[in-house]
Amino acid sequence: MSTPVVERLGSATLRHAGYVGALAIQFRNTLGTIWRTLPVVGNRLRWQSALRQMVAAGIDAFPMVAIMSVCAGFILAMQGASELRRLGAMNMVVDLVTIGFMRELGPLLTAIAVSGRSGSAFSAEIGTMVVTEEIDALRTMAIDPIEFVLAPKYLAALIVLPCLTILGSACGILAGGLFMRISTDMALSIYLTSVVHSMVLRDIVTGLVKSIAFAIVHVGCLEGFRVRGGPDAVGRSATAAVVKSTFLVILADAGFTAIFYLTASR
């Protein structure tokens, strides 16, 4: 009875380890070719492709990120106020919203929105190229699919994720100011002054470092490259890309939070 369980556990472990290894190899290959997508020193066509990806993954995603941040900021302010009001510390709501978004909610909500939105799109795009044998055609013409397809997407994610994180955090903090205006009649100028006093350089750096680390487009691209079959396989890869990228974002957030917590406590 125990042998099948051990076998399944071992096969699942090897499968997940192989997936992590494939991600690491793909990441290494991307870093080796990403310089070719840069302006001036790289290929002009690759840079233009990166600009298009910035529009698709950044500008088009901003409304979704803004709405999520505004709702989260309003909810966080309400939940904090419901408890802090009992202690007569309503002014601490400003610190709660500001620190919460700069450290955690801003990078996390942005990464989940972008990884879910763009990860599935990247997986479907590359999966369709695999099914229609466009990837094989690129290799036949001695064009590296990583450089042609993945590197512009990763460069775009590295640029737009920190920008979206800053904008999303600003939207969430302003939503907290709206709640304070409604509940305590606090003037916006006083609220913004309190926000500035609550900000610490360490919190800003923490959020930006997380946003760069959360630029996980490799999961969607790897799922796309692994498509085998027809259109149904493309749909399955897009679903897997959303699930796995969201899980990895939350896992990475937990790891970075633990690291920053341990270094701050020393």
Rosetta blueprint (number, residue, H / E / L):
1 M L
2 S H
3 T H
4 P H
5 V H
6 V H
7 E H
8 R H
9 L H
10 G H
11 S H
12 A H
13 T H
14 L H
15 R H
16 H H
17 A H
18 G H
19 Y H
20 V H
21 G H
22 A H
23 L H
24 A H
25 I H
26 Q H
27 F H
28 R H
29 N H
30 T H
31 L H
32 G H
33 T H
34 I H
35 W H
36 R H
37 T H
38 L L
39 P L
40 V L
41 V L
42 G L
43 N L
44 R H
45 L H
46 R H
47 W H
48 Q H
49 S H
50 A H
51 L H
52 R H
53 Q H
54 M H
55 V H
56 A H
57 A H
58 G H
59 I H
60 D L
61 A L
62 F H
63 P H
64 M H
65 V H
66 A H
67 I H
68 M H
69 S H
70 V H
71 C H
72 A H
73 G H
74 F H
75 I H
76 L H
77 A H
78 M H
79 Q H
80 G H
81 A H
82 S H
83 E H
84 L H
85 R H
86 R H
87 L H
88 G L
89 A L
90 M L
91 N L
92 M H
93 V H
94 V H
95 D H
96 L H
97 V H
98 T H
99 I H
100 G H
101 F H
102 M H
103 R H
104 E H
105 L H
106 G H
107 P H
108 L H
109 L H
110 T H
111 A H
112 I H
113 A H
114 V H
115 S H
116 G H
117 R H
118 S H
119 G H
120 S H
121 A H
122 F H
123 S H
124 A H
125 E H
126 I H
127 G H
128 T H
129 M H
130 V H
131 V H
132 T L
133 E L
134 E H
135 I H
136 D H
137 A H
138 L H
139 R H
140 T H
141 M L
142 A L
143 I L
144 D L
145 P H
146 I H
147 E H
148 F H
149 V H
150 L H
151 A H
152 P H
153 K H
154 Y H
155 L H
156 A H
157 A H
158 L H
159 I H
160 V H
161 L H
162 P H
163 C H
164 L H
165 T H
166 I H
167 L H
168 G H
169 S H
170 A H
171 C H
172 G H
173 I H
174 L H
175 A H
176 G H
177 G H
178 L H
179 F H
180 M H
181 R H
182 I H
183 S H
184 T H
185 D L
186 M L
187 A L
188 L H
189 S H
190 I H
191 Y H
192 L H
193 T H
194 S H
195 V H
196 V H
197 H H
198 S H
199 M L
200 V L
201 L H
202 R H
203 D H
204 I H
205 V H
206 T H
207 G H
208 L H
209 V H
210 K H
211 S H
212 I H
213 A H
214 F L
215 A L
216 I L
217 V L
218 H H
219 V H
220 G H
221 C H
222 L H
223 E H
224 G H
225 F H
226 R L
227 V L
228 R L
229 G L
230 G L
231 P H
232 D H
233 A H
234 V H
235 G H
236 R H
237 S H
238 A H
239 T H
240 A H
241 A H
242 V H
243 V H
244 K H
245 S H
246 T H
247 F H
248 L H
249 V H
250 I H
251 L H
252 A H
253 D H
254 A H
255 G H
256 F H
257 T H
258 A H
259 I H
260 F H
261 Y H
262 L H
263 T H
264 A H
265 S L
266 R L
